[in-house]
Amino acid sequence: MLAVVVLTFDPPQGALEACLESVASGGGVDLLVLVDNGERARDVLTGLELTVPVDLHVTGGNRGYAGGMNAGIERALAAGATMVALLNDDVRVDEGWLGPLVAALAADDRCAAAQPMLVFDTEPPTVNSLGVQLGADGAGRDIGYGEPAPADLAPRPISVFTGGAVLLSSAFLRESGGFDERYFLYYEDVDLALRGAEAGWRYVCRPDSVVHHLGSATVKGRPDVAVFHRERNRLWVLARHRPPGDLARGLWLSVRRVRHHPRRVHASALVAGVAAMPRLWAARRRAQTR
């Protein structure tokens, strides 16, 4: 059984409708779990005629990406899903998008995640993400960002997947426990991927599966929220997963950013990042001794 979890909060007009309709028409979906961190999803569903079963879950408050997706994953697993696809509410999927992703997981029982190629609707199409790579300062960067969509559609291994569109195995989700909800927003997918890699899980990008992404729709108009969580969570990832030299580079970057607008937000993120480091170092030691 394959379930798709779509998380929504405050989507632009028409975006959620386009996402849900594309999932229903894209094929291969047994259950669509729609998780609403806001209060618009019920009205959107009322105006749609979808050809797949829909399980609507209203969280009753904004649980962030991590908490909202965990709620959807829990419902998908409880329904018997063996694979769970995660989608932002501002994407549209191509017909047949799930086929290559399912094939990737079925071919390797230690492949935990198969990511499609995310593209922007430019002419010609340009890449949003072919996976994620981390810089020495901990900053996550989408592989291929802004480049023309590749003609070579062969599968390629990746070390980190994006949570914007990815198919995950239920075995991986149960073993890892899903996203760390303390991240709330940003880098929770990076943390999950790195924790999974520590346990021997592998990931792949399938560019022959295509998903179209509007991009950062749910945080537009909330720049301070985005800045705080990006900065704090980048430091969390460095402390939990990266060598001391990288952590030093990341801290120095945060210190330099305090001089720039919004200064108070940058300073708060730096303080919050440093305050959590004893906890993160302890978690790192526990993982190393397993």
Disulfide bonds with the S-S distance in Angstrom:
none
